[in-house]
Amino acid sequence: MPDCSYIRDYSIRPSHGSWEVTIQTATGLHYVTFNAILSNTFQDVRLISAVKSDNYPSLRTTRFSIPQESTDENALKEFLRILQWTVTISDDADESHALRFHRIPNPLGATTRSKMGSLVVQAKLYPRSGTESATLAIANRMKNWIARHPRYRNADVMVPAPSGNPRATNVLPEFIAKRLCDSFNSQLVKCEKIKSTKEQKILTEELRELPPPERLPILKDNVASKFRVNTDLRNKTVLILDDLYGSGATLQELGMACRKAGASCILSLTATKNITFSDGLVQEDWNKIYEMYQKARQLDDE
């Protein structure tokens, strides 16, 4: 299953001509992922140490060194800040994020839908009357985040996740992708379905009595080799866009189709990530995330 992580805290301090960056992440598997993300954004990033907490297994503190002469401190702070307010996902893409979790288990044991999750629920009904404001809000939040991420804003191609319903003519990810392509001068490329399968959301509902580890292989098999890209993507950076990240099976297949078409780099961005297929986080993490989201409601980008 996709392993999810978020940055609990970070710090930057000068040290012998370099910036020493300390990142505290929840879930101990992601120091490799964050090392790759930093290395693809800044020059000469060096991993100093990655220490796992003895008392808190899912917490890891990782230290990096980045030369001051090639990296502006403000740019580094801004980059870490946008990562801190997103979910980082370890999957088959070169880099993968969701702007928010869809629902968050709160300290009382119930779940609370995030503000972004509420927008996705409203926008799912697009293009019905009254859904345009939610749809535009998601597109604008994605636009603002992409504009602040050097790698994402330079994507050559954007690929929207197609609808599982073959009769659908107005698809939310496609609407978002068109607006983003206009903003970042990227090429819009659609994936072609080459086999008919049951919609993932319907299959997920049918399998909900099974534990997530047993559901995932079935969901992956449902979309295996389902897509084809007829556009030459050789040496292109491709950004795959969707509204909700579930098991990740569809996004994985889209990424494979893009790589077969020659893409050199696959990026992924969704509005939200559900919590069913979110390995690596324990209850204390969710408590912290809930507090973080309550604070985030005060920020412009929430």
Residue pairs with C-beta under 8 A, 6 or more apart in sequence:
1 212
1 213
1 216
1 247
1 248
1 277
1 278
1 279
2 89
2 90
2 91
2 96
2 245
2 247
2 248
2 273
2 277
2 278
2 279
3 27
3 29
3 30
3 89
3 90
3 279
3 280
4 27
4 87
4 88
4 89
4 90
4 273
4 278
4 279
4 280
4 281
5 25
5 26
5 27
5 29
5 30
5 33
5 34
5 87
5 88
5 89
5 90
5 280
5 281
6 25
6 26
6 84
6 86
6 87
6 88
6 285
6 289
6 292
7 23
7 24
7 25
7 34
7 80
7 83
7 84
7 88
8 24
8 25
8 26
8 59
8 288
9 23
9 24
10 21
10 22
10 23
10 24
10 80
10 84
11 21
11 22
12 19
12 20
12 21
12 22
12 73
12 76
12 77
12 80
13 19
13 20
14 20
14 68
15 65
17 67
17 68
17 69
18 65
18 66
18 67
18 68
19 65
19 66
19 67
19 68
19 71
19 73
19 76
20 48
20 63
20 64
20 65
21 38
21 63
21 64
21 65
21 66
21 76
21 80
22 61
22 62
22 63
22 64
23 34
23 61
23 62
23 63
23 64
23 80
24 59
24 60
24 61
24 62
25 31
25 34
25 59
25 60
25 61
25 62
26 58
26 59
26 280
26 281
26 285
26 288
27 58
27 60
27 279
27 280
27 281
27 285
28 52
28 53
28 57
28 58
28 59
28 60
28 280
29 90
29 280
30 60
30 88
30 90
30 280
31 47
31 50
31 60
31 62
33 88
33 90
34 62
34 83
34 88
35 45
35 47
35 62
35 64
36 94
36 95
37 83
37 88
37 95
38 45
38 64
38 66
39 45
40 94
40 95
40 151
41 79
41 149
41 150
41 151
42 66
42 70
42 71
42 76
42 79
43 66
43 67
43 70
43 71
44 66
44 67
44 70
45 64
45 65
45 66
46 64
46 65
46 66
47 62
47 63
47 64
48 63
48 64
48 65
49 62
49 63
50 60
50 61
50 62
50 63
51 60
51 61
51 62
52 59
52 60
53 59
53 60
53 61
56 284
57 282
58 280
58 281
58 282
58 284
58 285
66 76
78 148
79 148
79 149
79 150
82 145
82 148
82 149
83 97
85 99
85 296
85 299
85 301
85 302
86 97
86 98
86 99
86 100
86 145
87 97
87 98
87 99
87 100
87 101
87 273
88 96
88 97
89 96
89 97
89 98
89 245
89 248
89 268
89 273
90 96
91 248
91 251
91 252
91 268
92 252
92 255
92 256
92 266
93 240
93 251
93 255
93 266
93 267
93 268
94 265
94 266
94 267
95 151
95 152
95 267
95 268
96 251
96 267
96 268
96 269
97 268
97 269
97 270
98 245
98 269
98 270
98 271
98 272
98 273
99 116
99 141
99 142
99 145
99 269
99 270
99 271
99 272
100 114
100 115
100 116
100 117
100 271
100 272
100 273
100 293
101 114
101 117
101 272
101 273
101 274
101 275
101 278
101 289
101 293
102 113
102 114
102 116
102 117
102 120
102 244
102 272
102 273
102 274
102 275
103 111
103 112
103 113
103 114
103 117
103 274
103 275
104 111
104 112
104 113
104 114
104 275
104 286
104 289
104 290
104 293
105 111
105 275
105 283
105 286
105 290
106 112
106 286
106 287
106 290
107 287
107 290
111 275
112 290
112 293
113 121
114 272
114 293
115 293
115 297
115 302
116 138
116 141
116 271
116 272
116 302
117 272
119 134
119 137
119 138
119 271
120 134
120 138
120 243
120 244
120 271
120 272
122 130
122 131
122 134
123 131
123 134
123 135
123 137
123 138
123 172
123 243
124 172
124 243
125 131
126 132
126 134
126 135
126 170
126 172
126 175
127 170
127 175
135 172
135 175
135 176
138 172
138 176
138 243
138 271
139 175
139 176
139 179
139 180
141 271
141 301
142 176
142 180
142 241
142 269
142 271
143 179
143 180
143 183
144 301
145 152
145 269
145 301
146 152
146 153
146 155
146 180
146 184
146 239
146 269
147 153
147 183
147 184
151 237
151 267
152 239
152 267
152 269
153 184
154 237
155 184
155 186
155 237
155 238
155 239
155 267
156 186
156 187
156 236
156 237
156 238
157 186
157 187
157 188
157 189
157 231
157 233
157 236
157 237
157 238
157 239
157 258
157 263
158 177
158 180
158 181
158 184
158 186
158 187
158 188
158 189
158 238
158 239
158 240
158 241
159 177
159 188
159 189
159 190
159 191
159 229
159 238
159 239
159 240
159 241
159 254
159 258
160 171
160 173
160 174
160 176
160 177
160 188
160 190
160 240
160 241
160 242
161 173
161 240
161 241
161 242
161 243
161 250
161 251
161 254
162 171
162 173
162 174
162 190
162 191
162 193
162 227
163 171
164 197
164 198
164 199
164 200
164 201
164 202
165 199
166 193
166 196
172 243
173 241
173 242
173 243
174 190
176 241
176 243
177 188
177 241
178 188
180 186
180 241
181 187
181 188
186 239
187 231
189 229
189 231
189 233
189 238
191 227
191 228
191 229
191 254
191 257
191 258
192 227
192 228
192 229
192 230
193 226
193 227
194 225
194 226
194 227
194 228
195 225
195 226
197 222
197 223
197 226
198 222
200 219
200 222
200 223
200 246
200 247
200 249
200 250
201 246
203 218
203 219
203 222
204 215
204 219
204 246
204 247
207 214
207 215
207 218
207 219
208 215
210 218
212 247
212 276
212 277
215 247
216 247
216 249
216 277
219 246
219 247
219 249
220 247
220 249
220 252
222 249
223 249
223 250
223 253
224 253
225 253
226 253
227 253
227 254
227 256
227 257
228 257
228 260
229 257
229 258
229 260
229 261
230 261
231 261
232 261
232 262
233 258
233 261
233 262
233 263
234 261
234 262
234 263
234 264
235 262
235 264
236 262
236 263
236 264
236 265
237 263
237 264
237 265
237 267
238 255
238 258
238 263
238 265
238 266
238 267
239 267
239 268
239 269
240 251
240 254
240 255
240 258
240 266
240 267
240 268
240 269
241 268
241 269
241 270
242 250
242 251
242 268
242 270
242 271
243 270
243 271
243 272
244 270
244 271
244 272
244 273
244 274
245 251
245 268
245 270
245 272
245 273
245 274
246 274
246 276
246 277
247 276
247 277
248 277
251 268
251 270
255 266
255 268
258 266
259 266
281 289
293 302
296 302
